[in-house]
């Protein structure tokens, strides 16, 4: 479709309505693990980009955790200069194809878009995805000019979004960066935690390849805290260390029956689906036992990812069991809508009280209790309160617990003098990312608790800036 002139009546009418993005139909996509969102065509991207007002004091930039010059990259799109658009984004963000898919733009850059006051904000994330995908499809991804080697070495532990960001930023400044990853493939939560239908692994691989092209040395199968300690990394000649190992330790509810067969932590479930490719069985010899009726406990993106994965694995009924109401779900609105379209059944204001097993020790049912919300506390949050006598039992074959994750304690337990706060989180100076140890920095979920991909990247950028400042002053 061609764009109307910006001063035409049709243009004025469309200024406040975002261009819808094509998706697989629900009845089709529940039978495959292909990406749900197909993405904009060129004409759709141009039409959406034409809605931008190019504000002189762009509020959207203030809402971007990594500070992308949003109006400028959108302007490049309107000029069909897609190479310039992706180059502008990559000045601040080395993972644009990933962020365009999983970053909660509606709570950040798009939330501050002026158009959002009267209609739909500009779909910044969808446009970011468009130009990133354009570059990948075209091939020959360009790298920026790299500074001359400064002779300094930095070890980055964990190849998730925080670690990848630190590695990219420091490599561009002339540092030798070695990125240690405990798993056999880089990406962290991007590869083990987010399903293929929301973030294809080929996209993650392409972004990681870009980081490697910047000169970063990738070392998989390297569990720091076991292979080397942080102290031993310094002994090996590294001048600084960044810890970005995320939050991979599951939380449980401590209710009866959690040890039954058929109960999964969401982390284990998603790793088996994504990283071990259970969704491709029998092509991959990693079957995943799942029943006909599945209950997923929780209301975040991880819970929805688990529920929608279970649906695609062939289960007949999937419930989301959440102790609050829909308005308080932390999951993204578009993912809630996708789940509803896929016939995931939501049981709001309910909380499990026990899981019931059969004579073979396998899940056969679950008891839950209805909840009601209290009056708002000083923070505005309403506390869920059990309603006595409202217990209900439903038949269930599989329970997936998705109520949060905490950091794995290996590095904390093997690094003397490293200050730790509640829940195993590494204490840092939030302005610099520095830990209690000299030349040791941290960021992402291990330093903040479970959060978003883009917030991990923001902390990575802060740490990279301050590692550079520290090592420059030291030199």
Buried (B, 14 or more C-beta within 10 A) or exposed (E): EEBBEEEEEEBEEBBBEBBEBEBBEBEEBBEEBEBBBEBBBEEBBBBBBBBBEEBEEBBBBEBBBBBBBBBBBBBBBBEEBBBBBBBBBBBBBBBBBBBBBBBBBBEBBBBBBBBBEEEBBBBBBBBBBBBBBBBBEEEEBEBEEEEEEBEBBBBBBBBBBBBBBBBBBBBBBBBBBBBBBBBEBBBBBBBBBBBBBBBBBEBBBBBBEBBBBBBBBBBEEBBBBEEBBBBEBBEEEBBBBBBBBBBBBBBEBEBBBBEBEBBBBBBBBBBBBBBBBBBEEEEEEBEBEBBEBBBBBBBBBBBBBBBBBBBBBEBEBBBBBBBBBBEBBEBBEBBBEBBBBBEBEBBBBBBBBBBBBEEEEBBBBBBBBBBEBEEEEEEEEBEBEBEEEEEEEBBBBBBBBBBBBBBBEBBBEBBEEBEBEEBBBBBBEEEBBBBBBEBBBBBBBBBBBBBBBBBBBBBBBBBBBBBBEBBEEEE
